[in-house]
Amino acid sequence: MRIITIIQNQLLLEKLKLENELERTLNDRTLETDEVVNKSVGLVHKLTNANSSIQTWESYLNKEEKKI
């Protein structure tokens, strides 16, 4: 089903964007240390949520496949 692929892609895209933003934040020499730390911690929390969402989605799909 196409909607499953769209959802998977959206979840992966969100994760990749967060990883990119974290990398850019860590390499940004114009930010103060506290800014880098606070922004990085916030991004790590968002990444954790994104990873959890991907795992939950994959788990759901596996359960649905077993029903078939």
C-alpha positions in Angstrom: 0.0 0.0 0.0 1.2 3.4 -0.9 0.2 5.0 2.4 2.5 2.7 4.3 5.5 3.8 2.2 4.5 7.5 2.6 4.4 7.1 6.4 7.7 5.2 6.5 9.3 7.9 4.3 7.9 10.7 6.5 9.3 9.2 9.7 12.7 8.6 8.1 12.8 12.1 6.7 12.1 13.6 10.1 14.9 11.6 11.6 17.4 12.6 8.8 16.5 16.2 9.2 17.1 16.1 12.9 20.4 14.3 12.5 21.4 17.0 10.0 20.4 19.8 12.3 22.3 18.2 15.1 25.4 17.9 13.0 25.1 21.6 11.9 24.6 22.7 15.5 27.7 20.8 16.7 29.8 22.3 13.9 28.5 25.9 14.2 31.4 27.9 15.6 29.3 31.1 15.9 27.1 29.7 18.7 28.0 30.0 22.4 28.8 26.8 24.3 25.5 27.0 26.3 23.5 27.4 23.1 25.2 24.4 21.4 24.6 22.3 24.5 21.0 23.3 24.9 20.1 23.0 21.3 21.9 19.7 21.0 20.2 18.2 24.0 16.8 19.3 22.6 17.6 17.7 19.2 18.8 14.5 20.8 15.4 14.3 22.7 13.6 14.8 19.3 15.8 12.2 17.7 15.0 9.7 20.4 11.3 10.4 19.8 11.8 10.0 16.0 13.6 6.7 16.5 10.9 5.4 18.9 8.3 6.3 16.3 10.1 4.4 13.6 10.4 1.3 15.9 6.7 1.5 16.9 5.7 1.8 13.2 7.9 -1.2 12.2 6.5 -3.2 15.1 3.0 -2.4 14.0 3.7 -3.5 10.5 5.3 -6.7 11.6 2.2 -7.5 13.7 -0.1 -6.8 10.7 2.0 -9.0 8.4 1.7 -11.9 10.9 -2.0 -11.6 10.8 -2.0 -12.1 7.0 
